[in-house]
């Protein structure tokens, strides 16, 4: 017996294909939503972790800034204390400067030179005196330039010949005026530690 399908099979197949298409489209949409949701969740977790690290870094930077400010304050206080210490040392030294100055002039003035006046203005000392010869004045300049730990930069302002005395006692002398600058002697360097002597070789 021959069976003949009189139903509209083309429309049925078309409807089945359409349903399959929409089912696949819906499944793809749901799968895309799930993937997007998972990716969004991962991004949120990564962002939260990075924000946590950023907050930690900000807190550490703020703590370091506070420590740097404290260190800067300590340095300022140390510099202020050093400045006060230098001021006290300078005052202590300046108190004894006249004694050092007179003692140094006594040591550096050669024979045949007589100082008549000494005046100090700040670190500059003006000296006037009388010398038997020009060479004596030159020797005084050399002494204050090379040999004195307290005097430096000697500058001869004027020197002129003059006659002292009367009658047979007239002597030809030289009046001079000069300037020197006071300086603070540098502390002597500590002597280097002696190197140990090599051990004597043992004789065989």
LUMRO-656995 format. One line per 10 residues: number of its first residue (from 0); their letters; for each residue x, y negated, z negated of N, C-alpha, C, O. Coordinates in nm, 2 decimals. Each point is the difference from the previous one (the first is absolute). Example, Ala and Ser with C-alpha at 12.3 -4.5 7.8 and 13.67 -1.06 7.14 Angstrom:
2
0> AS> 1.32 0.57 -0.78 -0.09 -0.12 0.00 0.09 -0.12 0.00 0.10 0.00 -0.07 | -0.14 -0.11 0.14 0.09 -0.11 0.00 -0.08 -0.11 -0.08 0.05 -0.11 -0.01
//
This chain:
204
0> XXXXXXXXXX> 0.09 0.12 0.00 -0.09 -0.12 0.00 0.09 -0.12 0.00 0.10 -0.01 -0.07 | -0.14 -0.09 0.15 0.08 -0.12 0.02 -0.05 -0.11 -0.09 -0.12 -0.03 0.00 | 0.21 -0.03 -0.09 -0.04 -0.11 -0.09 0.04 -0.13 0.06 0.12 -0.02 0.04 | -0.21 -0.07 -0.03 0.03 -0.13 0.05 -0.02 -0.10 -0.11 -0.11 -0.01 -0.05 | 0.22 -0.08 0.02 -0.01 -0.10 -0.11 -0.05 -0.13 0.07 0.06 -0.06 0.08 | -0.18 0.04 -0.12 -0.07 -0.12 0.05 0.02 -0.12 -0.09 -0.06 -0.11 0.03 | 0.14 0.12 -0.14 0.02 -0.12 -0.09 0.10 -0.10 0.06 0.08 0.04 0.09 | -0.09 -0.17 -0.13 0.10 -0.10 0.06 0.14 0.02 -0.07 0.03 -0.07 -0.09 | 0.05 0.17 0.14 0.12 0.03 -0.07 0.10 -0.11 0.02 0.09 -0.02 -0.09 | -0.09 -0.05 0.19 0.09 -0.11 0.02 -0.01 -0.11 -0.11 0.09 -0.04 -0.06
10> XXXXXXXXXX> -0.22 0.01 0.03 -0.02 -0.10 -0.11 0.04 0.05 -0.13 0.05 -0.07 -0.09 | -0.07 0.21 0.06 0.04 0.06 -0.12 0.15 -0.01 -0.02 0.05 -0.04 -0.11 | 0.02 0.08 0.22 0.15 -0.01 -0.01 0.05 -0.14 -0.02 0.09 -0.03 -0.08 | -0.16 -0.06 0.15 0.04 -0.14 -0.02 -0.02 -0.05 -0.14 0.08 -0.07 -0.06 | -0.19 0.11 0.00 -0.03 -0.04 -0.14 0.10 0.07 -0.10 0.04 -0.07 -0.09 | 0.00 0.20 0.12 0.10 0.06 -0.08 0.13 -0.07 0.01 0.07 -0.02 -0.11 | -0.03 -0.02 0.23 0.13 -0.07 0.01 -0.01 -0.14 -0.07 0.10 -0.04 -0.06 | -0.21 -0.02 0.07 -0.02 -0.13 -0.07 0.01 0.01 -0.15 0.07 -0.07 -0.07 | -0.13 0.18 0.02 0.01 0.02 -0.15 0.14 0.04 -0.04 0.05 -0.05 -0.10 | 0.02 0.13 0.19 0.13 0.03 -0.04 0.10 -0.12 0.01 0.09 -0.02 -0.08
20> XXXXXXXXXX> -0.12 -0.07 0.17 0.08 -0.12 0.01 -0.02 -0.09 -0.12 0.10 -0.05 -0.06 | -0.23 0.03 0.02 -0.02 -0.08 -0.12 0.05 0.06 -0.13 0.05 -0.06 -0.09 | -0.06 0.20 0.09 0.06 0.07 -0.12 0.15 -0.02 -0.01 0.05 -0.03 -0.10 | 0.02 0.04 0.22 0.14 -0.02 0.00 0.04 -0.14 -0.03 0.10 -0.03 -0.06 | -0.19 -0.07 0.12 0.03 -0.14 -0.03 -0.02 -0.03 -0.15 0.08 -0.07 -0.06 | -0.18 0.13 0.00 -0.02 -0.02 -0.14 0.11 0.06 -0.09 0.05 -0.06 -0.09 | -0.01 0.18 0.14 0.11 0.06 -0.08 0.13 -0.08 0.01 0.07 -0.01 -0.09 | -0.04 -0.04 0.22 0.12 -0.08 0.01 -0.01 -0.13 -0.08 0.10 -0.04 -0.06 | -0.22 -0.02 0.05 -0.02 -0.12 -0.08 0.02 0.03 -0.15 0.07 -0.08 -0.07 | -0.13 0.19 0.03 0.02 0.04 -0.14 0.15 0.03 -0.03 0.05 -0.04 -0.11
30> XXXXXXXXXX> 0.01 0.11 0.20 0.15 0.03 -0.02 0.08 -0.13 0.00 0.09 -0.01 -0.08 | -0.12 -0.08 0.17 0.07 -0.13 0.00 -0.02 -0.08 -0.13 0.09 -0.06 -0.05 | -0.22 0.07 0.00 -0.02 -0.07 -0.13 0.08 0.06 -0.11 0.06 -0.06 -0.08 | -0.05 0.20 0.08 0.07 0.07 -0.10 0.15 -0.04 0.01 0.07 -0.03 -0.10 | -0.01 0.03 0.22 0.14 -0.03 0.02 0.02 -0.15 -0.04 0.10 -0.02 -0.07 | -0.19 -0.07 0.11 0.02 -0.14 -0.04 -0.01 -0.02 -0.15 0.08 -0.08 -0.06 | -0.17 0.16 0.00 -0.01 -0.01 -0.15 0.12 0.05 -0.07 0.05 -0.06 -0.09 | 0.01 0.17 0.14 0.12 0.06 -0.06 0.11 -0.10 0.02 0.08 -0.03 -0.09 | -0.06 -0.02 0.21 0.11 -0.10 0.03 -0.02 -0.13 -0.08 0.10 -0.05 -0.05 | -0.22 0.01 0.03 -0.03 -0.12 -0.08 0.04 0.02 -0.15 0.06 -0.08 -0.06
40> XXXXXXXXXX> -0.09 0.20 0.02 0.03 0.04 -0.14 0.15 0.00 -0.02 0.06 -0.04 -0.10 | 0.01 0.10 0.20 0.15 0.01 -0.01 0.06 -0.14 0.00 0.09 -0.03 -0.08 | -0.14 -0.05 0.17 0.05 -0.14 0.01 -0.03 -0.08 -0.13 0.09 -0.07 -0.05 | -0.20 0.09 -0.01 -0.03 -0.06 -0.13 0.10 0.05 -0.11 0.04 -0.08 -0.08 | -0.01 0.21 0.08 0.09 0.05 -0.10 0.14 -0.06 0.02 0.07 -0.04 -0.09 | -0.03 0.04 0.22 0.13 -0.06 0.03 0.01 -0.15 -0.03 0.10 -0.04 -0.06 | -0.21 -0.03 0.09 0.00 -0.14 -0.04 0.00 -0.02 -0.15 0.07 -0.09 -0.05 | -0.14 0.17 -0.02 0.00 -0.01 -0.15 0.14 0.03 -0.05 0.04 -0.07 -0.10 | 0.02 0.17 0.15 0.14 0.03 -0.04 0.09 -0.11 0.03 0.09 -0.04 -0.09 | -0.09 -0.02 0.21 0.08 -0.11 0.03 -0.02 -0.12 -0.08 0.09 -0.07 -0.05
50> XXXXXXXXXX> -0.22 0.04 0.02 -0.03 -0.11 -0.09 0.05 0.02 -0.14 0.05 -0.09 -0.06 | -0.06 0.22 0.02 0.06 0.03 -0.14 0.15 -0.03 0.00 0.05 -0.05 -0.09 | 0.02 0.09 0.20 0.15 -0.02 0.01 0.02 -0.15 0.00 0.10 -0.05 -0.06 | -0.18 -0.02 0.14 0.02 -0.15 0.01 -0.02 -0.07 -0.14 0.08 -0.09 -0.03 | -0.18 0.14 -0.04 -0.02 -0.06 -0.13 0.11 0.03 -0.10 0.04 -0.08 -0.08 | 0.02 0.20 0.09 0.11 0.04 -0.08 0.12 -0.09 0.04 0.07 -0.04 -0.09 | -0.05 0.02 0.22 0.12 -0.08 0.04 -0.02 -0.14 -0.05 0.09 -0.07 -0.04 | -0.21 0.01 0.05 -0.03 -0.13 -0.04 0.03 -0.01 -0.15 0.06 -0.10 -0.05 | -0.10 0.20 -0.03 0.02 -0.01 -0.15 0.15 0.01 -0.02 0.05 -0.07 -0.09 | 0.03 0.15 0.16 0.14 0.01 -0.02 0.07 -0.13 0.04 0.09 -0.04 -0.07
60> XXXXXXXXXX> -0.14 -0.02 0.18 0.06 -0.12 0.05 -0.02 -0.11 -0.11 0.09 -0.08 -0.03 | -0.21 0.07 -0.02 -0.03 -0.10 -0.10 0.08 0.03 -0.13 0.05 -0.10 -0.06 | -0.02 0.22 0.02 0.08 0.03 -0.11 0.15 -0.04 0.02 0.06 -0.06 -0.08 | -0.02 0.09 0.21 0.14 -0.04 0.03 0.01 -0.15 0.01 0.11 -0.06 -0.04 | -0.21 -0.01 0.09 0.00 -0.15 0.00 0.02 -0.05 -0.14 0.07 -0.10 -0.03 | -0.15 0.16 -0.06 0.01 -0.04 -0.14 0.14 0.02 -0.06 0.06 -0.09 -0.07 | 0.00 0.21 0.10 0.13 0.02 -0.04 0.11 -0.09 0.06 0.09 -0.05 -0.07 | -0.11 0.02 0.20 0.09 -0.10 0.06 -0.01 -0.13 -0.06 0.10 -0.07 -0.02 | -0.22 0.02 -0.01 -0.02 -0.13 -0.07 0.07 0.01 -0.14 0.06 -0.10 -0.04 | -0.08 0.21 -0.03 0.07 0.01 -0.13 0.15 0.00 0.01 0.07 -0.07 -0.07
70> XXXXXXXXXX> -0.02 0.13 0.18 0.15 0.00 0.02 0.05 -0.14 0.04 0.10 -0.04 -0.05 | -0.18 -0.03 0.13 0.03 -0.14 0.04 0.00 -0.09 -0.13 0.09 -0.08 -0.02 | -0.19 0.10 -0.07 0.00 -0.07 -0.12 0.12 0.03 -0.09 0.06 -0.09 -0.06 | -0.03 0.22 0.05 0.12 0.03 -0.08 0.13 -0.06 0.06 0.09 -0.04 -0.07 | -0.08 0.04 0.20 0.12 -0.06 0.06 0.01 -0.15 -0.03 0.10 -0.05 -0.03 | -0.22 -0.02 0.04 0.00 -0.14 -0.03 0.04 -0.02 -0.15 0.08 -0.09 -0.03 | -0.13 0.17 -0.05 0.04 -0.01 -0.15 0.15 0.03 -0.02 0.06 -0.07 -0.07 | -0.01 0.17 0.15 0.14 0.03 -0.02 0.09 -0.12 0.06 0.09 -0.04 -0.07 | -0.13 -0.02 0.18 0.07 -0.11 0.06 -0.01 -0.12 -0.10 0.10 -0.07 -0.02 | -0.22 0.05 -0.04 -0.01 -0.11 -0.10 0.09 0.02 -0.12 0.07 -0.09 -0.04
80> XXXXXXXXXX> -0.06 0.22 -0.01 0.09 0.03 -0.11 0.14 -0.02 0.04 0.08 -0.06 -0.08 | -0.04 0.10 0.20 0.14 -0.02 0.05 0.03 -0.15 0.01 0.11 -0.04 -0.04 | -0.21 -0.04 0.09 0.02 -0.14 0.01 0.02 -0.07 -0.14 0.09 -0.08 -0.02 | -0.17 0.13 -0.08 0.02 -0.05 -0.13 0.13 0.04 -0.06 0.07 -0.08 -0.07 | -0.03 0.20 0.10 0.13 0.05 -0.05 0.12 -0.09 0.06 0.09 -0.04 -0.07 | -0.10 0.02 0.20 0.10 -0.08 0.06 0.00 -0.15 -0.05 0.11 -0.06 -0.02 | -0.23 0.01 -0.01 -0.01 -0.13 -0.05 0.07 -0.01 -0.14 0.07 -0.09 -0.03 | -0.10 0.19 -0.06 0.06 0.01 -0.13 0.15 0.01 0.01 0.07 -0.07 -0.07 | -0.02 0.16 0.16 0.14 0.01 0.02 0.07 -0.13 0.05 0.10 -0.03 -0.04 | -0.17 -0.03 0.14 0.05 -0.13 0.05 0.01 -0.11 -0.11 0.09 -0.07 -0.01
90> XXXXXXXXXX> -0.20 0.07 -0.08 0.00 -0.10 -0.11 0.12 0.04 -0.09 0.07 -0.09 -0.05 | -0.05 0.21 0.02 0.10 0.04 -0.09 0.14 -0.03 0.06 0.09 -0.05 -0.07 | -0.08 0.07 0.20 0.13 -0.04 0.06 0.02 -0.15 0.01 0.11 -0.05 -0.03 | -0.22 -0.02 0.07 0.01 -0.15 0.01 0.03 -0.06 -0.13 0.07 -0.11 -0.01 | -0.11 0.17 -0.10 0.03 -0.06 -0.13 0.15 -0.01 -0.03 0.05 -0.08 -0.07 | 0.02 0.18 0.13 0.15 0.01 -0.03 0.08 -0.06 0.12 0.12 0.01 0.00 | -0.19 -0.06 0.10 0.07 -0.06 0.12 0.10 -0.10 -0.04 0.11 0.00 0.05 | -0.14 -0.10 -0.13 0.10 -0.10 -0.03 0.13 0.05 -0.06 0.11 -0.04 0.03 | -0.13 0.15 -0.12 0.12 0.06 -0.06 0.08 0.07 0.11 0.13 -0.01 0.01 | -0.20 0.09 0.08 0.07 0.07 0.11 0.07 -0.10 0.09 0.11 0.02 0.05
100> XXXXXXXXXX> -0.18 -0.13 -0.02 0.05 -0.10 0.09 0.13 -0.06 -0.05 0.10 -0.01 0.07 | -0.10 -0.04 -0.19 0.12 -0.06 -0.06 0.11 0.10 -0.01 0.12 -0.03 0.03 | -0.15 0.15 -0.07 0.10 0.10 -0.01 0.06 0.03 0.14 0.12 0.02 0.01 | -0.21 -0.01 0.09 0.05 0.03 0.14 0.09 -0.11 0.05 0.10 0.02 0.07 | -0.14 -0.14 -0.09 0.08 -0.12 0.05 0.13 0.00 -0.07 0.11 -0.03 0.06 | -0.11 0.07 -0.19 0.13 0.00 -0.07 0.09 0.11 0.06 0.12 -0.02 0.01 | -0.18 0.13 0.02 0.09 0.11 0.06 0.04 -0.03 0.14 0.12 0.04 0.04 | -0.20 -0.11 0.04 0.04 -0.02 0.14 0.07 -0.13 0.03 0.06 -0.02 0.11 | -0.05 -0.07 -0.21 0.07 -0.13 0.03 0.15 0.03 -0.02 0.04 0.04 -0.11 | 0.04 -0.07 0.21 0.14 0.02 -0.01 0.07 -0.11 -0.08 -0.06 -0.10 -0.03
110> XXXXXXXXXX> 0.19 0.12 -0.01 0.07 -0.10 -0.07 0.02 -0.12 0.10 0.01 0.01 0.12 | -0.01 -0.13 -0.18 0.02 -0.12 0.07 -0.13 -0.06 0.05 0.00 -0.09 0.08 | -0.12 0.15 -0.11 -0.13 -0.05 0.03 -0.08 -0.03 -0.13 0.00 0.09 -0.09 | -0.05 -0.21 0.08 -0.08 -0.04 -0.12 -0.14 -0.04 0.05 -0.01 -0.09 0.08 | -0.09 0.15 -0.14 -0.13 -0.03 0.03 -0.05 -0.11 -0.09 0.01 0.00 -0.12 | -0.07 -0.10 0.19 -0.05 -0.12 -0.08 -0.15 0.00 -0.02 -0.04 -0.06 -0.10 | -0.03 0.13 0.19 -0.15 0.00 -0.02 -0.06 0.12 0.07 0.05 0.05 0.10 | -0.15 0.01 -0.17 -0.07 0.12 0.06 -0.15 -0.03 -0.02 -0.04 -0.03 -0.11 | -0.04 0.04 0.22 -0.14 -0.02 -0.01 -0.07 0.11 0.08 0.05 0.04 0.10 | -0.16 0.01 -0.15 -0.07 0.11 0.06 -0.14 -0.05 0.04 -0.07 -0.06 -0.08
120> XXXXXXXXXX> 0.02 0.10 0.20 -0.13 -0.03 0.05 -0.05 0.13 0.06 0.03 0.03 0.12 | -0.12 0.05 -0.19 -0.04 0.12 0.05 0.12 0.10 0.01 0.06 0.03 -0.11 | -0.03 0.02 0.22 0.11 0.10 0.02 0.12 -0.07 0.05 0.10 0.07 0.03 | -0.10 -0.20 -0.01 0.11 -0.07 0.05 0.07 -0.08 -0.11 -0.06 -0.06 -0.08 | 0.20 0.07 0.08 0.08 -0.06 -0.10 0.09 -0.10 0.07 0.08 0.04 0.09 | -0.08 -0.16 -0.13 0.09 -0.11 0.05 0.11 -0.01 -0.10 -0.01 -0.02 -0.12 | 0.13 0.02 0.18 0.13 -0.01 -0.08 0.08 -0.12 0.05 0.02 -0.01 0.12 | 0.03 -0.06 -0.21 0.10 -0.11 0.03 0.12 0.02 -0.09 -0.01 0.05 -0.11 | 0.13 -0.08 0.17 0.12 0.02 -0.07 0.12 -0.07 0.06 -0.01 -0.07 0.10 | 0.12 0.10 -0.16 0.13 -0.06 0.04 0.10 0.11 0.02 0.01 0.09 -0.09
130> XXXXXXXXXX> 0.07 -0.09 0.20 0.10 0.11 0.02 0.13 -0.07 0.03 0.01 -0.11 0.05 | 0.09 0.18 -0.09 0.14 -0.05 0.03 0.03 0.00 0.15 0.07 -0.08 0.05 | -0.12 0.19 0.02 0.03 0.01 0.14 -0.12 0.05 0.08 -0.10 0.05 -0.06 | 0.10 -0.07 0.19 -0.11 0.06 0.08 0.00 0.15 -0.01 -0.11 0.06 0.00 | 0.22 0.00 -0.01 0.01 0.15 -0.01 -0.08 0.05 -0.12 -0.05 0.11 0.00 | 0.06 -0.19 -0.11 -0.08 0.04 -0.12 -0.15 0.01 0.02 -0.07 0.09 -0.04 | 0.02 -0.19 0.12 -0.14 0.00 0.03 -0.03 0.11 0.09 -0.11 0.07 -0.01 | 0.19 -0.04 0.11 -0.02 0.11 0.09 0.00 0.14 -0.08 -0.08 0.08 0.03 | 0.17 -0.07 -0.13 0.00 0.12 -0.08 -0.13 0.01 -0.08 -0.05 0.11 -0.01 | 0.00 -0.22 -0.04 -0.13 0.01 -0.07 -0.11 0.04 0.09 -0.09 0.08 -0.04
140> XXXXXXXXXX> 0.09 -0.13 0.16 -0.11 0.04 0.10 0.01 0.15 0.03 -0.10 0.08 0.01 | 0.23 -0.03 0.01 0.02 0.14 0.03 -0.05 0.09 -0.12 -0.06 0.10 0.02 | 0.09 -0.14 -0.14 -0.03 0.08 -0.12 -0.15 0.01 -0.01 -0.06 0.11 -0.03 | -0.01 -0.22 0.05 -0.15 0.00 -0.02 -0.07 0.08 0.12 -0.11 0.05 -0.02 | 0.18 -0.04 0.13 -0.05 0.07 0.12 0.02 0.15 -0.01 -0.09 0.07 0.03 | 0.21 -0.03 -0.07 0.04 0.14 0.01 -0.01 0.07 -0.14 -0.03 0.12 0.00 | 0.06 -0.19 -0.11 0.03 0.07 -0.12 -0.11 -0.01 -0.11 0.00 0.07 -0.10 | -0.10 -0.15 0.13 -0.10 -0.02 -0.11 -0.13 0.07 0.02 -0.06 0.00 0.11 | 0.01 0.08 -0.21 -0.13 0.07 0.01 -0.12 -0.09 -0.02 -0.11 0.04 0.02 | 0.14 -0.17 -0.07 -0.11 -0.09 -0.03 -0.01 -0.12 0.09 -0.10 -0.07 0.01
150> XXXXXXXXXX> 0.21 0.04 0.07 0.00 -0.11 0.08 0.02 0.04 0.15 0.07 0.09 0.03 | -0.13 -0.17 0.06 0.01 0.03 0.14 -0.02 -0.13 0.08 -0.04 -0.10 -0.05 | 0.07 0.11 0.18 -0.02 -0.11 0.10 0.06 -0.13 -0.05 -0.07 -0.10 -0.01 | 0.20 0.10 -0.02 0.06 -0.13 -0.04 0.01 -0.09 0.12 0.03 0.04 0.11 | -0.06 -0.17 -0.14 0.00 -0.10 0.11 0.07 -0.12 -0.05 -0.05 -0.07 -0.09 | 0.16 0.03 0.15 0.07 -0.12 -0.04 -0.06 -0.12 0.07 -0.02 -0.01 0.12 | -0.03 -0.08 -0.21 -0.07 -0.12 0.05 0.10 -0.11 0.04 -0.01 -0.06 0.10 | 0.10 0.03 -0.19 0.09 -0.11 0.02 0.13 0.03 -0.08 0.00 0.06 -0.11 | 0.11 -0.11 0.16 0.13 0.00 -0.07 0.08 -0.12 0.05 0.01 -0.03 0.12 | 0.04 -0.05 -0.22 0.08 -0.12 0.04 0.11 -0.02 -0.10 -0.01 0.04 -0.12
160> XXXXXXXXXX> 0.12 -0.10 0.17 0.11 -0.03 -0.09 -0.02 -0.12 -0.08 -0.07 -0.09 0.04 | 0.12 0.10 -0.16 -0.01 -0.12 -0.10 0.12 0.00 -0.09 0.07 0.10 -0.02 | -0.04 -0.22 -0.03 0.11 -0.02 -0.08 -0.05 -0.01 -0.15 -0.09 -0.08 -0.02 | 0.15 0.15 -0.07 -0.04 0.00 -0.14 0.12 -0.05 -0.08 0.11 0.03 0.03 | -0.14 -0.11 -0.13 0.10 -0.05 -0.09 0.05 -0.14 0.05 -0.06 -0.06 0.09 | 0.16 0.01 -0.16 0.05 -0.14 0.03 0.15 0.00 -0.02 0.06 0.08 -0.07 | 0.01 -0.17 0.14 0.14 -0.01 -0.01 0.07 0.12 0.05 -0.02 0.05 0.11 | 0.12 0.00 -0.19 0.08 0.11 0.04 -0.08 0.13 -0.01 0.04 0.11 0.05 | -0.15 -0.11 -0.12 -0.08 0.12 -0.02 -0.11 0.02 0.10 -0.09 0.08 -0.01 | 0.10 -0.15 0.12 -0.10 0.01 0.11 0.02 0.14 0.07 0.11 0.04 0.03
170> XXXXXXXXXX> -0.22 0.03 -0.02 0.01 0.14 0.06 -0.11 0.00 0.11 -0.10 -0.06 -0.01 | 0.14 0.13 0.12 -0.09 0.01 0.11 -0.08 0.13 -0.02 0.06 0.11 0.00 | -0.19 -0.12 -0.01 -0.09 0.11 -0.02 -0.11 0.00 0.11 0.00 -0.09 0.08 | -0.08 0.19 -0.09 -0.11 0.01 0.10 -0.13 0.03 -0.07 -0.02 0.10 -0.07 | -0.07 -0.20 0.09 -0.14 0.02 -0.05 -0.08 0.08 0.10 0.01 -0.02 0.12 | -0.09 0.11 -0.17 -0.08 0.08 0.10 -0.14 0.02 -0.06 -0.02 -0.01 -0.12 | -0.07 0.04 0.20 -0.14 0.04 -0.04 -0.04 0.12 0.09 0.03 0.00 0.12 | -0.10 0.10 -0.18 -0.04 0.12 0.07 -0.13 0.05 -0.05 -0.04 -0.04 -0.11 | -0.01 0.13 0.19 -0.13 0.07 -0.05 0.03 0.15 0.01 0.07 0.05 0.08 | -0.13 0.02 -0.18 -0.01 0.15 0.01 -0.14 0.04 -0.04 -0.08 -0.07 -0.05
180> XXXXXXXXXX> 0.05 0.19 0.09 -0.13 0.06 -0.02 0.01 0.11 -0.10 0.09 0.09 0.01 | -0.18 -0.09 -0.11 0.00 0.11 -0.10 -0.07 0.13 0.06 -0.10 -0.01 0.08 | 0.15 0.12 -0.11 -0.06 0.13 0.05 0.00 0.09 -0.12 0.07 -0.01 -0.10 | -0.16 0.11 0.11 -0.01 0.10 -0.10 0.09 0.12 0.04 -0.02 0.05 0.11 | 0.11 -0.01 -0.20 0.09 0.11 0.04 -0.09 0.13 0.01 -0.09 0.03 -0.07 | 0.13 0.05 0.18 -0.07 0.12 0.02 0.05 0.11 -0.10 0.12 0.00 -0.03 | -0.21 0.09 -0.01 0.05 0.10 -0.09 0.09 0.09 0.07 -0.01 0.04 0.12 | 0.11 0.00 -0.20 0.11 0.09 0.06 -0.06 0.14 0.03 -0.08 0.05 -0.07 | 0.12 0.00 0.19 -0.05 0.13 0.04 0.05 0.11 -0.10 0.12 0.00 -0.04 | -0.20 0.10 0.02 0.04 0.11 -0.09 0.11 0.08 0.07 -0.01 0.03 0.11
190> XXXXXXXXXX> 0.12 0.00 -0.19 0.11 0.08 0.06 -0.05 0.14 0.05 -0.08 0.06 -0.07 | 0.13 -0.02 0.18 -0.04 0.13 0.05 0.05 0.11 -0.09 0.11 -0.01 -0.06 | -0.19 0.12 0.05 0.04 0.11 -0.09 0.13 0.07 0.06 0.00 0.02 0.12 | 0.10 0.01 -0.20 0.12 0.06 0.05 -0.04 0.14 0.06 -0.07 0.08 -0.07 | 0.13 -0.04 0.18 -0.02 0.13 0.06 0.08 0.10 -0.08 0.12 -0.02 -0.03 | -0.18 0.14 0.00 0.07 0.10 -0.07 0.12 0.05 0.07 0.00 0.02 0.13 | 0.11 -0.01 -0.20 0.12 0.05 0.07 -0.01 0.14 0.04 -0.06 0.08 -0.07 | 0.12 -0.05 0.18 0.00 0.14 0.05 0.07 0.10 -0.09 0.10 -0.04 -0.05 | -0.16 0.15 0.03 0.06 0.10 -0.09 0.13 0.05 0.06 0.01 0.02 0.12 | 0.10 0.00 -0.20 0.12 0.05 0.06 -0.01 0.14 0.05 -0.07 0.08 -0.06
200> XXXX> 0.13 -0.05 0.17 0.00 0.13 0.06 0.07 0.10 -0.09 0.10 -0.03 -0.05 | -0.16 0.15 0.04 0.06 0.10 -0.08 0.12 0.06 0.07 -0.01 0.04 0.12 | 0.11 -0.02 -0.18 0.12 0.06 0.06 -0.02 0.15 0.00 -0.04 0.06 -0.10 | 0.07 0.00 0.21 -0.02 0.15 0.01 0.12 0.07 -0.06 0.01 0.12 0.00
//
